[in-house]
Amino acid sequence: MTLTAFALGVISGLALASIYILVALGFTLVIAASGVFNFAQGSVVMIGTILAYLFTDRLGWPAGPALLVSLGIGALLGLLTHLVAVRPAMGRSHDLGHATLLTTIGLGTALNAAVALWFGGESFNVKSYVGDTPVQLLGVPIRPVYLLIIGAAAAITLTIELVARRTAIHKPSR
């Protein structure tokens, strides 16, 4: 194995690990804020991704406005998740976590089915926002999107860590 192949494997692995870190952070923040493991969260993120695709690739919007509108709709879907899948279970069960497991799974399944009916089951190619031309880093050609993913995950993780350490957010309420 060449050094270049090894470096490419490390960068690809870091990019994939960064995606998993972002997913885990999303679930962790929701659990910390609400005490509920929200199985519909993955479906909400999927819908945000599809909306970004629609706005940029199909409608030709610039990436910035597409991101902002997608985030806004994602926030509304998060509120809808609470109103439809979490709030009705509140007070009806001794264990909110167990009750909402089923309701959020149900909502996630419904959202996935709605998207499958609307778009079908095929995948779509999305244009890269940062270009496809590899960047040479110490003689190793690296796709810019990998650097973006790694950088975004690091920045978000560090921001959450700093907020948790320097504010009262991380302290449990008494």
PyMOL CGO cylinders between C-alpha atoms (Angstrom):
from pymol import cmd
from pymol.cgo import CYLINDER

trace = [
    CYLINDER, 0.00, 0.00, 0.00, 1.36, 3.40, -0.95, 0.3, 1, 1, 1, 1, 1, 1,
    CYLINDER, 1.36, 3.40, -0.95, 1.47, 6.38, 1.39, 0.3, 1, 1, 1, 1, 1, 1,
    CYLINDER, 1.47, 6.38, 1.39, -1.00, 8.20, -0.87, 0.3, 1, 1, 1, 1, 1, 1,
    CYLINDER, -1.00, 8.20, -0.87, -3.49, 5.35, -0.69, 0.3, 1, 1, 1, 1, 1, 1,
    CYLINDER, -3.49, 5.35, -0.69, -3.10, 5.24, 3.09, 0.3, 1, 1, 1, 1, 1, 1,
    CYLINDER, -3.10, 5.24, 3.09, -3.65, 9.01, 3.38, 0.3, 1, 1, 1, 1, 1, 1,
    CYLINDER, -3.65, 9.01, 3.38, -6.73, 8.81, 1.16, 0.3, 1, 1, 1, 1, 1, 1,
    CYLINDER, -6.73, 8.81, 1.16, -8.11, 6.04, 3.37, 0.3, 1, 1, 1, 1, 1, 1,
    CYLINDER, -8.11, 6.04, 3.37, -7.52, 8.12, 6.49, 0.3, 1, 1, 1, 1, 1, 1,
    CYLINDER, -7.52, 8.12, 6.49, -9.20, 11.22, 5.01, 0.3, 1, 1, 1, 1, 1, 1,
    CYLINDER, -9.20, 11.22, 5.01, -12.16, 9.20, 3.69, 0.3, 1, 1, 1, 1, 1, 1,
    CYLINDER, -12.16, 9.20, 3.69, -12.49, 7.51, 7.08, 0.3, 1, 1, 1, 1, 1, 1,
    CYLINDER, -12.49, 7.51, 7.08, -12.38, 10.86, 8.88, 0.3, 1, 1, 1, 1, 1, 1,
    CYLINDER, -12.38, 10.86, 8.88, -15.08, 12.24, 6.58, 0.3, 1, 1, 1, 1, 1, 1,
    CYLINDER, -15.08, 12.24, 6.58, -17.33, 9.23, 7.20, 0.3, 1, 1, 1, 1, 1, 1,
    CYLINDER, -17.33, 9.23, 7.20, -16.66, 9.38, 10.94, 0.3, 1, 1, 1, 1, 1, 1,
    CYLINDER, -16.66, 9.38, 10.94, -17.52, 13.08, 10.87, 0.3, 1, 1, 1, 1, 1, 1,
    CYLINDER, -17.52, 13.08, 10.87, -20.93, 12.28, 9.38, 0.3, 1, 1, 1, 1, 1, 1,
    CYLINDER, -20.93, 12.28, 9.38, -21.54, 9.74, 12.16, 0.3, 1, 1, 1, 1, 1, 1,
    CYLINDER, -21.54, 9.74, 12.16, -20.42, 12.32, 14.74, 0.3, 1, 1, 1, 1, 1, 1,
    CYLINDER, -20.42, 12.32, 14.74, -22.94, 14.85, 13.40, 0.3, 1, 1, 1, 1, 1, 1,
    CYLINDER, -22.94, 14.85, 13.40, -25.74, 12.27, 13.50, 0.3, 1, 1, 1, 1, 1, 1,
    CYLINDER, -25.74, 12.27, 13.50, -24.82, 11.30, 17.07, 0.3, 1, 1, 1, 1, 1, 1,
    CYLINDER, -24.82, 11.30, 17.07, -24.68, 14.96, 18.12, 0.3, 1, 1, 1, 1, 1, 1,
    CYLINDER, -24.68, 14.96, 18.12, -28.16, 15.50, 16.70, 0.3, 1, 1, 1, 1, 1, 1,
    CYLINDER, -28.16, 15.50, 16.70, -29.61, 12.60, 18.66, 0.3, 1, 1, 1, 1, 1, 1,
    CYLINDER, -29.61, 12.60, 18.66, -27.70, 13.60, 21.80, 0.3, 1, 1, 1, 1, 1, 1,
    CYLINDER, -27.70, 13.60, 21.80, -28.92, 17.20, 21.70, 0.3, 1, 1, 1, 1, 1, 1,
    CYLINDER, -28.92, 17.20, 21.70, -32.53, 16.10, 21.28, 0.3, 1, 1, 1, 1, 1, 1,
    CYLINDER, -32.53, 16.10, 21.28, -32.26, 13.60, 24.14, 0.3, 1, 1, 1, 1, 1, 1,
    CYLINDER, -32.26, 13.60, 24.14, -30.57, 16.16, 26.38, 0.3, 1, 1, 1, 1, 1, 1,
    CYLINDER, -30.57, 16.16, 26.38, -33.18, 18.81, 25.65, 0.3, 1, 1, 1, 1, 1, 1,
    CYLINDER, -33.18, 18.81, 25.65, -36.31, 16.68, 25.77, 0.3, 1, 1, 1, 1, 1, 1,
    CYLINDER, -36.31, 16.68, 25.77, -35.48, 13.35, 27.38, 0.3, 1, 1, 1, 1, 1, 1,
    CYLINDER, -35.48, 13.35, 27.38, -36.90, 11.64, 24.29, 0.3, 1, 1, 1, 1, 1, 1,
    CYLINDER, -36.90, 11.64, 24.29, -35.05, 9.48, 21.77, 0.3, 1, 1, 1, 1, 1, 1,
    CYLINDER, -35.05, 9.48, 21.77, -36.67, 10.76, 18.59, 0.3, 1, 1, 1, 1, 1, 1,
    CYLINDER, -36.67, 10.76, 18.59, -36.71, 8.10, 15.89, 0.3, 1, 1, 1, 1, 1, 1,
    CYLINDER, -36.71, 8.10, 15.89, -38.34, 10.56, 13.47, 0.3, 1, 1, 1, 1, 1, 1,
    CYLINDER, -38.34, 10.56, 13.47, -35.24, 12.76, 13.58, 0.3, 1, 1, 1, 1, 1, 1,
    CYLINDER, -35.24, 12.76, 13.58, -33.53, 10.85, 10.76, 0.3, 1, 1, 1, 1, 1, 1,
    CYLINDER, -33.53, 10.85, 10.76, -36.58, 11.34, 8.56, 0.3, 1, 1, 1, 1, 1, 1,
    CYLINDER, -36.58, 11.34, 8.56, -36.64, 15.06, 9.32, 0.3, 1, 1, 1, 1, 1, 1,
    CYLINDER, -36.64, 15.06, 9.32, -32.96, 15.33, 8.34, 0.3, 1, 1, 1, 1, 1, 1,
    CYLINDER, -32.96, 15.33, 8.34, -33.70, 13.35, 5.16, 0.3, 1, 1, 1, 1, 1, 1,
    CYLINDER, -33.70, 13.35, 5.16, -36.49, 15.79, 4.26, 0.3, 1, 1, 1, 1, 1, 1,
    CYLINDER, -36.49, 15.79, 4.26, -34.11, 18.72, 4.85, 0.3, 1, 1, 1, 1, 1, 1,
    CYLINDER, -34.11, 18.72, 4.85, -31.63, 17.12, 2.48, 0.3, 1, 1, 1, 1, 1, 1,
    CYLINDER, -31.63, 17.12, 2.48, -34.31, 16.56, -0.15, 0.3, 1, 1, 1, 1, 1, 1,
    CYLINDER, -34.31, 16.56, -0.15, -35.49, 20.16, 0.19, 0.3, 1, 1, 1, 1, 1, 1,
    CYLINDER, -35.49, 20.16, 0.19, -31.94, 21.44, -0.27, 0.3, 1, 1, 1, 1, 1, 1,
    CYLINDER, -31.94, 21.44, -0.27, -31.71, 19.29, -3.42, 0.3, 1, 1, 1, 1, 1, 1,
    CYLINDER, -31.71, 19.29, -3.42, -35.04, 20.62, -4.71, 0.3, 1, 1, 1, 1, 1, 1,
    CYLINDER, -35.04, 20.62, -4.71, -34.17, 24.24, -4.05, 0.3, 1, 1, 1, 1, 1, 1,
    CYLINDER, -34.17, 24.24, -4.05, -30.65, 24.14, -5.50, 0.3, 1, 1, 1, 1, 1, 1,
    CYLINDER, -30.65, 24.14, -5.50, -30.71, 21.53, -8.28, 0.3, 1, 1, 1, 1, 1, 1,
    CYLINDER, -30.71, 21.53, -8.28, -34.30, 21.69, -9.45, 0.3, 1, 1, 1, 1, 1, 1,
    CYLINDER, -34.30, 21.69, -9.45, -35.21, 25.33, -8.77, 0.3, 1, 1, 1, 1, 1, 1,
    CYLINDER, -35.21, 25.33, -8.77, -31.74, 26.84, -9.20, 0.3, 1, 1, 1, 1, 1, 1,
    CYLINDER, -31.74, 26.84, -9.20, -31.59, 28.70, -5.86, 0.3, 1, 1, 1, 1, 1, 1,
    CYLINDER, -31.59, 28.70, -5.86, -28.21, 29.74, -4.46, 0.3, 1, 1, 1, 1, 1, 1,
    CYLINDER, -28.21, 29.74, -4.46, -26.93, 27.47, -1.67, 0.3, 1, 1, 1, 1, 1, 1,
    CYLINDER, -26.93, 27.47, -1.67, -27.33, 30.07, 1.12, 0.3, 1, 1, 1, 1, 1, 1,
    CYLINDER, -27.33, 30.07, 1.12, -31.07, 30.74, 0.75, 0.3, 1, 1, 1, 1, 1, 1,
    CYLINDER, -31.07, 30.74, 0.75, -31.71, 27.04, 0.10, 0.3, 1, 1, 1, 1, 1, 1,
    CYLINDER, -31.71, 27.04, 0.10, -29.92, 26.16, 3.35, 0.3, 1, 1, 1, 1, 1, 1,
    CYLINDER, -29.92, 26.16, 3.35, -31.82, 28.78, 5.36, 0.3, 1, 1, 1, 1, 1, 1,
    CYLINDER, -31.82, 28.78, 5.36, -35.23, 27.75, 4.03, 0.3, 1, 1, 1, 1, 1, 1,
    CYLINDER, -35.23, 27.75, 4.03, -34.41, 24.05, 4.52, 0.3, 1, 1, 1, 1, 1, 1,
    CYLINDER, -34.41, 24.05, 4.52, -33.33, 24.76, 8.12, 0.3, 1, 1, 1, 1, 1, 1,
    CYLINDER, -33.33, 24.76, 8.12, -36.54, 26.70, 8.75, 0.3, 1, 1, 1, 1, 1, 1,
    CYLINDER, -36.54, 26.70, 8.75, -38.70, 23.90, 7.40, 0.3, 1, 1, 1, 1, 1, 1,
    CYLINDER, -38.70, 23.90, 7.40, -36.65, 21.40, 9.42, 0.3, 1, 1, 1, 1, 1, 1,
    CYLINDER, -36.65, 21.40, 9.42, -37.36, 23.42, 12.56, 0.3, 1, 1, 1, 1, 1, 1,
    CYLINDER, -37.36, 23.42, 12.56, -41.07, 23.39, 11.73, 0.3, 1, 1, 1, 1, 1, 1,
    CYLINDER, -41.07, 23.39, 11.73, -40.91, 19.63, 11.22, 0.3, 1, 1, 1, 1, 1, 1,
    CYLINDER, -40.91, 19.63, 11.22, -39.22, 19.31, 14.62, 0.3, 1, 1, 1, 1, 1, 1,
    CYLINDER, -39.22, 19.31, 14.62, -42.10, 21.27, 16.17, 0.3, 1, 1, 1, 1, 1, 1,
    CYLINDER, -42.10, 21.27, 16.17, -44.58, 19.09, 14.28, 0.3, 1, 1, 1, 1, 1, 1,
    CYLINDER, -44.58, 19.09, 14.28, -42.82, 16.01, 15.63, 0.3, 1, 1, 1, 1, 1, 1,
    CYLINDER, -42.82, 16.01, 15.63, -43.28, 17.31, 19.16, 0.3, 1, 1, 1, 1, 1, 1,
    CYLINDER, -43.28, 17.31, 19.16, -46.95, 18.19, 18.59, 0.3, 1, 1, 1, 1, 1, 1,
    CYLINDER, -46.95, 18.19, 18.59, -47.84, 14.94, 16.81, 0.3, 1, 1, 1, 1, 1, 1,
    CYLINDER, -47.84, 14.94, 16.81, -45.60, 12.29, 18.35, 0.3, 1, 1, 1, 1, 1, 1,
    CYLINDER, -45.60, 12.29, 18.35, -44.42, 13.53, 21.76, 0.3, 1, 1, 1, 1, 1, 1,
    CYLINDER, -44.42, 13.53, 21.76, -47.04, 15.82, 23.27, 0.3, 1, 1, 1, 1, 1, 1,
    CYLINDER, -47.04, 15.82, 23.27, -49.95, 13.38, 22.98, 0.3, 1, 1, 1, 1, 1, 1,
    CYLINDER, -49.95, 13.38, 22.98, -47.91, 10.81, 24.93, 0.3, 1, 1, 1, 1, 1, 1,
    CYLINDER, -47.91, 10.81, 24.93, -47.14, 13.23, 27.77, 0.3, 1, 1, 1, 1, 1, 1,
    CYLINDER, -47.14, 13.23, 27.77, -49.11, 12.37, 30.88, 0.3, 1, 1, 1, 1, 1, 1,
    CYLINDER, -49.11, 12.37, 30.88, -50.47, 9.16, 29.37, 0.3, 1, 1, 1, 1, 1, 1,
    CYLINDER, -50.47, 9.16, 29.37, -47.58, 6.97, 30.39, 0.3, 1, 1, 1, 1, 1, 1,
    CYLINDER, -47.58, 6.97, 30.39, -45.36, 6.59, 33.42, 0.3, 1, 1, 1, 1, 1, 1,
    CYLINDER, -45.36, 6.59, 33.42, -42.36, 6.49, 31.10, 0.3, 1, 1, 1, 1, 1, 1,
    CYLINDER, -42.36, 6.49, 31.10, -42.38, 9.17, 28.40, 0.3, 1, 1, 1, 1, 1, 1,
    CYLINDER, -42.38, 9.17, 28.40, -39.29, 7.65, 26.77, 0.3, 1, 1, 1, 1, 1, 1,
    CYLINDER, -39.29, 7.65, 26.77, -40.97, 4.31, 26.13, 0.3, 1, 1, 1, 1, 1, 1,
    CYLINDER, -40.97, 4.31, 26.13, -44.22, 5.85, 24.95, 0.3, 1, 1, 1, 1, 1, 1,
    CYLINDER, -44.22, 5.85, 24.95, -42.51, 8.14, 22.47, 0.3, 1, 1, 1, 1, 1, 1,
    CYLINDER, -42.51, 8.14, 22.47, -40.39, 5.35, 21.04, 0.3, 1, 1, 1, 1, 1, 1,
    CYLINDER, -40.39, 5.35, 21.04, -43.45, 4.01, 19.27, 0.3, 1, 1, 1, 1, 1, 1,
    CYLINDER, -43.45, 4.01, 19.27, -44.94, 7.37, 18.30, 0.3, 1, 1, 1, 1, 1, 1,
    CYLINDER, -44.94, 7.37, 18.30, -41.69, 8.73, 16.84, 0.3, 1, 1, 1, 1, 1, 1,
    CYLINDER, -41.69, 8.73, 16.84, -41.05, 5.47, 14.97, 0.3, 1, 1, 1, 1, 1, 1,
    CYLINDER, -41.05, 5.47, 14.97, -44.56, 5.75, 13.54, 0.3, 1, 1, 1, 1, 1, 1,
    CYLINDER, -44.56, 5.75, 13.54, -44.07, 9.36, 12.48, 0.3, 1, 1, 1, 1, 1, 1,
    CYLINDER, -44.07, 9.36, 12.48, -40.67, 8.57, 10.96, 0.3, 1, 1, 1, 1, 1, 1,
    CYLINDER, -40.67, 8.57, 10.96, -42.18, 5.70, 9.00, 0.3, 1, 1, 1, 1, 1, 1,
    CYLINDER, -42.18, 5.70, 9.00, -45.00, 7.94, 7.75, 0.3, 1, 1, 1, 1, 1, 1,
    CYLINDER, -45.00, 7.94, 7.75, -42.52, 10.64, 6.66, 0.3, 1, 1, 1, 1, 1, 1,
    CYLINDER, -42.52, 10.64, 6.66, -40.37, 8.06, 4.84, 0.3, 1, 1, 1, 1, 1, 1,
    CYLINDER, -40.37, 8.06, 4.84, -43.43, 6.66, 3.06, 0.3, 1, 1, 1, 1, 1, 1,
    CYLINDER, -43.43, 6.66, 3.06, -44.58, 10.13, 2.02, 0.3, 1, 1, 1, 1, 1, 1,
    CYLINDER, -44.58, 10.13, 2.02, -41.16, 10.91, 0.53, 0.3, 1, 1, 1, 1, 1, 1,
    CYLINDER, -41.16, 10.91, 0.53, -41.05, 7.53, -1.25, 0.3, 1, 1, 1, 1, 1, 1,
    CYLINDER, -41.05, 7.53, -1.25, -44.49, 8.19, -2.76, 0.3, 1, 1, 1, 1, 1, 1,
    CYLINDER, -44.49, 8.19, -2.76, -43.50, 11.68, -3.85, 0.3, 1, 1, 1, 1, 1, 1,
    CYLINDER, -43.50, 11.68, -3.85, -40.02, 10.94, -5.23, 0.3, 1, 1, 1, 1, 1, 1,
    CYLINDER, -40.02, 10.94, -5.23, -39.93, 7.20, -5.75, 0.3, 1, 1, 1, 1, 1, 1,
    CYLINDER, -39.93, 7.20, -5.75, -37.12, 4.98, -4.62, 0.3, 1, 1, 1, 1, 1, 1,
    CYLINDER, -37.12, 4.98, -4.62, -34.32, 6.04, -6.97, 0.3, 1, 1, 1, 1, 1, 1,
    CYLINDER, -34.32, 6.04, -6.97, -31.37, 8.11, -5.82, 0.3, 1, 1, 1, 1, 1, 1,
    CYLINDER, -31.37, 8.11, -5.82, -30.42, 11.52, -7.20, 0.3, 1, 1, 1, 1, 1, 1,
    CYLINDER, -30.42, 11.52, -7.20, -27.02, 13.02, -7.88, 0.3, 1, 1, 1, 1, 1, 1,
    CYLINDER, -27.02, 13.02, -7.88, -26.51, 16.34, -6.15, 0.3, 1, 1, 1, 1, 1, 1,
    CYLINDER, -26.51, 16.34, -6.15, -24.02, 18.90, -7.42, 0.3, 1, 1, 1, 1, 1, 1,
    CYLINDER, -24.02, 18.90, -7.42, -21.22, 19.59, -4.98, 0.3, 1, 1, 1, 1, 1, 1,
    CYLINDER, -21.22, 19.59, -4.98, -21.37, 23.02, -3.38, 0.3, 1, 1, 1, 1, 1, 1,
    CYLINDER, -21.37, 23.02, -3.38, -17.58, 23.17, -3.12, 0.3, 1, 1, 1, 1, 1, 1,
    CYLINDER, -17.58, 23.17, -3.12, -16.54, 21.73, -6.48, 0.3, 1, 1, 1, 1, 1, 1,
    CYLINDER, -16.54, 21.73, -6.48, -15.26, 18.34, -7.54, 0.3, 1, 1, 1, 1, 1, 1,
    CYLINDER, -15.26, 18.34, -7.54, -11.65, 19.20, -8.39, 0.3, 1, 1, 1, 1, 1, 1,
    CYLINDER, -11.65, 19.20, -8.39, -9.39, 17.52, -5.82, 0.3, 1, 1, 1, 1, 1, 1,
    CYLINDER, -9.39, 17.52, -5.82, -7.25, 19.72, -3.59, 0.3, 1, 1, 1, 1, 1, 1,
    CYLINDER, -7.25, 19.72, -3.59, -3.60, 18.73, -3.23, 0.3, 1, 1, 1, 1, 1, 1,
    CYLINDER, -3.60, 18.73, -3.23, -2.69, 18.48, 0.45, 0.3, 1, 1, 1, 1, 1, 1,
    CYLINDER, -2.69, 18.48, 0.45, 0.90, 17.33, 1.01, 0.3, 1, 1, 1, 1, 1, 1,
    CYLINDER, 0.90, 17.33, 1.01, 0.79, 15.70, -2.41, 0.3, 1, 1, 1, 1, 1, 1,
    CYLINDER, 0.79, 15.70, -2.41, -2.45, 13.81, -1.68, 0.3, 1, 1, 1, 1, 1, 1,
    CYLINDER, -2.45, 13.81, -1.68, -5.51, 14.60, -3.85, 0.3, 1, 1, 1, 1, 1, 1,
    CYLINDER, -5.51, 14.60, -3.85, -8.46, 15.18, -1.51, 0.3, 1, 1, 1, 1, 1, 1,
    CYLINDER, -8.46, 15.18, -1.51, -12.05, 15.91, -2.50, 0.3, 1, 1, 1, 1, 1, 1,
    CYLINDER, -12.05, 15.91, -2.50, -13.07, 19.35, -1.15, 0.3, 1, 1, 1, 1, 1, 1,
    CYLINDER, -13.07, 19.35, -1.15, -16.35, 17.97, 0.22, 0.3, 1, 1, 1, 1, 1, 1,
    CYLINDER, -16.35, 17.97, 0.22, -14.37, 15.71, 2.58, 0.3, 1, 1, 1, 1, 1, 1,
    CYLINDER, -14.37, 15.71, 2.58, -12.56, 18.73, 3.99, 0.3, 1, 1, 1, 1, 1, 1,
    CYLINDER, -12.56, 18.73, 3.99, -15.89, 20.55, 4.36, 0.3, 1, 1, 1, 1, 1, 1,
    CYLINDER, -15.89, 20.55, 4.36, -17.49, 17.63, 6.21, 0.3, 1, 1, 1, 1, 1, 1,
    CYLINDER, -17.49, 17.63, 6.21, -14.51, 17.21, 8.55, 0.3, 1, 1, 1, 1, 1, 1,
    CYLINDER, -14.51, 17.21, 8.55, -14.27, 20.96, 9.19, 0.3, 1, 1, 1, 1, 1, 1,
    CYLINDER, -14.27, 20.96, 9.19, -18.01, 21.36, 9.81, 0.3, 1, 1, 1, 1, 1, 1,
    CYLINDER, -18.01, 21.36, 9.81, -18.10, 18.41, 12.22, 0.3, 1, 1, 1, 1, 1, 1,
    CYLINDER, -18.10, 18.41, 12.22, -15.09, 19.74, 14.12, 0.3, 1, 1, 1, 1, 1, 1,
    CYLINDER, -15.09, 19.74, 14.12, -16.52, 23.27, 14.32, 0.3, 1, 1, 1, 1, 1, 1,
    CYLINDER, -16.52, 23.27, 14.32, -19.96, 22.09, 15.45, 0.3, 1, 1, 1, 1, 1, 1,
    CYLINDER, -19.96, 22.09, 15.45, -18.51, 19.67, 18.01, 0.3, 1, 1, 1, 1, 1, 1,
    CYLINDER, -18.51, 19.67, 18.01, -16.18, 22.31, 19.45, 0.3, 1, 1, 1, 1, 1, 1,
    CYLINDER, -16.18, 22.31, 19.45, -18.98, 24.89, 19.59, 0.3, 1, 1, 1, 1, 1, 1,
    CYLINDER, -18.98, 24.89, 19.59, -21.27, 22.51, 21.47, 0.3, 1, 1, 1, 1, 1, 1,
    CYLINDER, -21.27, 22.51, 21.47, -18.43, 21.60, 23.83, 0.3, 1, 1, 1, 1, 1, 1,
    CYLINDER, -18.43, 21.60, 23.83, -17.62, 25.24, 24.56, 0.3, 1, 1, 1, 1, 1, 1,
    CYLINDER, -17.62, 25.24, 24.56, -21.27, 26.14, 25.12, 0.3, 1, 1, 1, 1, 1, 1,
    CYLINDER, -21.27, 26.14, 25.12, -21.73, 23.16, 27.43, 0.3, 1, 1, 1, 1, 1, 1,
    CYLINDER, -21.73, 23.16, 27.43, -18.59, 23.94, 29.46, 0.3, 1, 1, 1, 1, 1, 1,
    CYLINDER, -18.59, 23.94, 29.46, -18.99, 27.71, 29.72, 0.3, 1, 1, 1, 1, 1, 1,
    CYLINDER, -18.99, 27.71, 29.72, -22.73, 28.04, 30.31, 0.3, 1, 1, 1, 1, 1, 1,
    CYLINDER, -22.73, 28.04, 30.31, -25.32, 26.58, 32.64, 0.3, 1, 1, 1, 1, 1, 1,
    CYLINDER, -25.32, 26.58, 32.64, -26.88, 24.59, 29.79, 0.3, 1, 1, 1, 1, 1, 1,
    CYLINDER, -26.88, 24.59, 29.79, -25.05, 21.38, 30.72, 0.3, 1, 1, 1, 1, 1, 1,
    CYLINDER, -25.05, 21.38, 30.72, -26.14, 21.46, 34.36, 0.3, 1, 1, 1, 1, 1, 1,
    CYLINDER, -26.14, 21.46, 34.36, -29.21, 19.35, 35.15, 0.3, 1, 1, 1, 1, 1, 1,
    CYLINDER, -29.21, 19.35, 35.15, -32.16, 21.26, 36.54, 0.3, 1, 1, 1, 1, 1, 1,
    CYLINDER, -32.16, 21.26, 36.54, -33.08, 20.64, 40.17, 0.3, 1, 1, 1, 1, 1, 1,
]
cmd.load_cgo(trace, "trace")
